[in-house]
Amino acid sequence: MSDLTDRSKLNEEELKTLNRLELSEWLESLDYVLATGGAHRVNEILERLEEHAHKNGVEIPFTARTPYINTIPAEEEEPYPGDWEIEQRLRRLIRWNALAMVVRANKLSDGIGGHISSYASSATLYEVGFNHFFHGHDAPDGADMVYFQGHISPGIYARSYLERRFPVEQMRNFRRELQDSPGLSSYPHPWLMPNYWQFPTVSMGLGPIMSIYQAKFNRYLEDRKIKPEEKSHVWAFVGDGETDEPETLGAVR
């Protein structure tokens, strides 16, 4: 074979041979590091290689995939406790009602705004929570505290409409809570809707930081016997760029 240091001088077959040899050597080296240094050392080397490649102008292909597709093996998953088909049908109705409410509001008042995709992309999380996890004030183990991501309010209103908690006239007043007839606030707002929302979660970032400190305060009260121990939970839904807010990451860390 001709000079291997200059790829431009290699013919197609020689180049294929060189590529196979290089790959084999890299894989053999990686296997050695894994066997002697473990996965942690492999990660360190790969991170340094990626950093070095970036410094030399190499664009690493972006991937949003993570190594964790499911943290529970399929054979260890519990059977779904509800009727999946009925719940899926209900989710579709709620998504549609949320969409219709926001679109109608903007036709009546151009620029009134509202968020559609936020709830549409997370409806399954909320509906599984409502149907199988969240506990209300009549729960024997205590009520849960739920910090809803603020932009998904149309979906929660649409669910309440399906439950007949809201009349259609109130749904027509989305983002018009100051009308003569009852309306719906733009976001979770217990001052404007005291019998509906638990916590204000907009401006962005309020929900994550408040939920973390609420959970810590609950534990503080229980540890000092100020309140009885309960099995209730604090739930926090984070999305729409909230992890870019400094108070969110600061509280998590």
N, C-alpha and C positions, 0 to 999 in steps of 0.2 A: 504494500500500500504506500502511496506517496505521503508527503509531509502532512501529518495530522494536525499540525498547529495552524494551518491555513485552510479553512473550509472551502474557500473559493477555488482551490486547486483540486478538490475531490469530485469524482463523478458521483452519480446518483447512488450506485450500490455502495461505494466507499462511505458516502455520507450516512446511509442507513446503518451500516456497520458501526460507524463511530457513535451514532445516536444510541444504538442498543448498548454499546459498551459503556458509554457515559451513564445511561440510566441504570444499568446493572451495578456500577460502582456506587452511585448515589444511594440506591436501595440497600446495598450491602452495608454501607456506612450507617444508614439509618437503622437497620436491624441491629448493628453492633451497639449503637448508642442506646437503643431501646432496651437491649438485653443487659447492658452494664449500668446505665444511668436512669432508666425508667422513663415513663411517659412525661414526667415533669421536665426532664432534661431535653427530651425531644422537642417539647413546646418552646423551651428557651431558644434552642438552636433555630427552629423554624421562624420564630419572631425576629431573631437577629438577621436571618437570611432575607426575610421580607423587608426589614428596615434597610438593609444594605442594597437590596434591589431597587427600592424607591429612591435612594440617594443617587443611584446610577441611572435614573431615568426610566426604569422598568415599571410599566403600569400593571399592577396585579389585578386580575379579573375580580370584580366585586361579586360576592354571593351573600344573600341574606339567610341562607340555610344554616342551621345550627346542628351540632351533633346529637341533640336531644329531640327526636321526633315524638317520643312518648316516654315519660319517665317510668311508666308502669308497663311491664310486658303484657301483651294482649291476653295471654292465658291467665294472668292474675287479675284482670279487670273484673269488677263486680258487674252483674247484669244491670242494665239501665232500669231504674226504679219506676219510671213512668211509661206512658204510651207515646213513643217517639213520633208516630205519624200524626196524632192529634196535636201534640205540642208544636210540631213543624207547621201544621196548618194554622195554628194560632199565631205563630211568629210571622208568617206571611201576611196575615190580616193586620197585625200590629204594624209591620213595616209599611204596608200600603196606607193605613190610616195616618201614620206619621208623615209620610210623603205627601199625601193629599192635604193634610192640615197646613203644612209649611208652604206648599205651592199655592194653595188658595189664599193664604194670608198675603203672599207677595203679589198676587194678582189684584187684590183689593187695595193694597198699599205698597206701591213699588219701593223696593229697597228696605223693607222691614226686616229682611234677613231670616235667619233660622238655619239650622244644621240638619242635613238629611243623611249624609254618608256616615256620620259618627255613630248613630244608633244602628243603621243598616249593617255596618261591619261588625258590630259587637252584640247584636240581638240575642244570639245563642247564649252568650255568657250571662246576660241579664235574665233571660227567661228560665234557664236552668237554675239560677239563683232563686228567683221568685218561686218556682215550682217545687224546689227540693232542698233549699238551704236556708234562706232567710227566715227568721223567726220574728213574729209580731209581738205586740205588747201583752197579748194573752198567753204567750208561751210559758210553760211551767219553769223553764230554765232561764227565763229572762229574755228581754227583747234585744235583737241585734241592732247595731248601728251601721247604717249603710251610707257611705259617701259616694254618691253617683258622680260619674264624670259629667261635668256641667253641660256639655254640648249635646248630650243624648236625651235631654228633657222631652223632645217631641215623642220619642218612643215610649217613655213612661206615661205621658199624657194619653197616648193612643191606647196603651194597655188599660188605663183607668176608664177610658171611654168604653172599651169592650166589656169591662166589668160593670158598666152603668154607674160609675161613680161621678162621671161628668155628663151633663146633657150636651146635645149637639150645639146649642147656642154658645156654651162656654168654649167649646173647641173652636168655634168660629172667631173667638176673640184671642187667639194665640198672639202673644206679645202685645196685648191690649188690656192689661190688667186694670187700667185706670178708667175703663169704659163704665157707663152706668150699669150695664149688666156684667155679671162676673166674667173675668178673663183668666188667662194663664200667663204667668210670668215667663220671661225669656229663659231663665235658668233656675236651678234649684234655689229657692229664696224663702226661708221660713218667716221672714217679716211680712212679705207680701202674701204668702200662702201658709199661714201658721198651722193649719190643720192637715197639711199635705207633706211639705218637705221637712226633713230633720235638720239638715245642715246646708249652709251656702257653700257652693264649690266653684264659684266663678267670682273673682278673677282666677285665671289659670294658675294652678299650683297650690291653691288653698286646700283642696281636697286631700292630696297626698300628705302634706305636712300636718294638717289638723287630725287626720285619722291616726297617724303614727303617735302623736302626743296624746290623743284620746285613749288609745289602747294602753299607753304607759300610765296614764292617770287612773284608768280603771284598775290596773294591777296595783298601783300605789294604794288606792282606797281599800282594796281587798286585803293586801298584806298588812295593813294597819287596822283591820277589823272595823273600818268605818262603814263599809257596805259588805253584805254577805257575798261569798264566792258564787259566781254564776258561770254557766256554760255558754253564755252569749258570746258573740263574736263582733269584731269591728271589721267591716268590709270596705275596701277602697278600690275604686276603679280609676285607672290612670290612662290617659290617652291624649290624642290630638296635640302632640308635641309638648306635653307637660314635663317630660323628663328633660327638656331643654331649660326649664326654669330652675334657677340656682337653689331656690328653697326646697324643691322636690329632691334633687340629688343630695343636697346638704342634709336633709332629714333622714334620707335612706342610709347615708353613710354614718 
